[in-house]
Amino acid sequence: MTPKDFKHWRKGVMRMSQKEAAEALGLKRRVVQYYEKGERDGDSIDIPKTVRLACFALAQGVTDYFGPGTGVQGVLPDPAAGTRPAPDAVTGSKTPKKPKTTKTAPAKA
């Protein structure tokens, strides 16, 4: 995940402020800024795998995980909506845009 991808995840996919993204990921707001910029104090910074996986989970509507015996907490996304999450406590009350629909040819028999 590049800094540009991270910023797109926050602003485009999740529609979160830096503060909201930091709270959802368990980070400081300043760290979110470093990840979006791709550097800290002039040194290049990589987005850790744990943060990348957390971004994916949040985009799928998972807000917490309690282990294999208990499962996940959160609102499951509408399968028709692709990877966009349903509005919940993590994404706020903002309504996601409707996904674009594409016409497909009927299946051949």
Residue pairs with C-beta under 8 A, 6 or more apart in sequence:
1 9
1 47
1 52
1 55
2 38
3 35
3 36
3 37
3 38
3 47
6 35
6 36
6 47
6 55
7 36
9 55
9 59
10 16
10 18
10 21
10 32
10 36
13 59
13 83
13 84
14 20
14 21
14 24
14 58
14 59
14 85
14 91
15 91
15 92
15 94
15 96
16 24
16 91
16 92
18 29
18 32
18 33
18 36
19 29
20 90
20 92
21 27
21 32
22 28
22 29
22 31
22 32
24 58
24 63
24 90
25 32
25 51
25 54
25 55
25 58
26 54
27 51
34 40
34 45
35 45
35 47
35 51
38 44
38 45
39 45
57 65
58 85
58 90
58 91
59 83
59 84
59 85
60 77
60 83
60 85
61 74
61 75
61 76
61 77
61 85
61 86
61 88
62 72
62 73
62 74
63 72
63 73
63 74
63 75
63 88
63 89
63 90
64 72
64 73
64 74
65 71
65 72
65 73
66 72
66 73
74 85
74 88
74 90
75 85
75 86
75 87
75 88
76 86
77 83
77 84
77 85
77 86
78 86
80 99
81 96
81 99
82 99
84 96
84 97
84 99
85 91
85 96
86 96
87 93
87 94
87 95
87 96
